[in-house]
Amino acid sequence: MGYVLVRPSEAESKTASGIILPESAQEKPAQGTVIACGDDMVFENGKVLKCPVAAGDKVVYKKWGGDEIKIGGVEYKLVKFDDLMAILT
């Protein structure tokens, strides 16, 4: 499986109408910035799937996709290539 290391965007602390949300009500974002790409995926038939994104790309991933990890006090998501949904421009 190919993976991408993503730093999630900050959760919104205020609604569009200006209501301030307590931390317990803030929804974790399903988007962030790619920090690094893992190895390419190699299938049993020999076909290779290269990393679909590059470091610095802003991406949207499946809401429940990826594993949360903490490195040096910073939270990241380790997301499978299959869980990436879009690249934001």
Residue pairs with C-beta under 8 A, 6 or more apart in sequence:
1 41
1 80
1 81
1 82
2 37
2 38
2 39
2 40
2 41
2 49
2 51
2 80
2 81
3 38
3 78
3 79
3 80
3 81
4 34
4 36
4 37
4 38
4 51
4 53
4 59
4 78
4 79
4 80
4 81
4 84
5 34
5 35
5 36
5 37
5 38
5 76
5 77
5 78
5 79
6 32
6 33
6 34
6 35
6 59
6 61
6 66
6 76
6 77
6 78
6 79
7 32
7 33
7 35
7 74
7 75
7 76
7 77
8 28
8 29
8 31
8 32
8 75
8 76
8 77
9 29
9 31
9 32
9 33
10 29
11 26
11 27
11 28
11 29
12 21
12 26
12 27
12 29
13 20
13 21
13 23
13 26
14 20
14 21
15 21
30 60
30 61
30 62
30 63
30 65
31 58
31 59
31 60
31 61
31 88
32 58
32 59
32 61
32 77
33 56
33 57
33 58
33 59
34 53
34 54
34 55
34 56
34 57
34 58
34 59
35 55
35 76
36 55
37 51
37 53
37 54
37 55
38 51
40 48
40 49
40 50
40 51
41 48
41 49
41 81
42 48
42 49
43 49
49 81
51 81
52 81
52 84
52 87
53 59
53 84
53 87
57 87
57 88
58 87
58 88
58 89
59 79
59 84
59 85
59 86
59 87
59 88
60 84
60 85
60 86
60 88
61 77
61 79
61 83
61 84
61 85
62 83
62 85
65 77
65 79
65 80
65 83
66 77
66 78
66 79
66 80
66 83
67 77
67 78
68 75
68 76
68 77
69 75
69 76
69 77
69 78
70 76
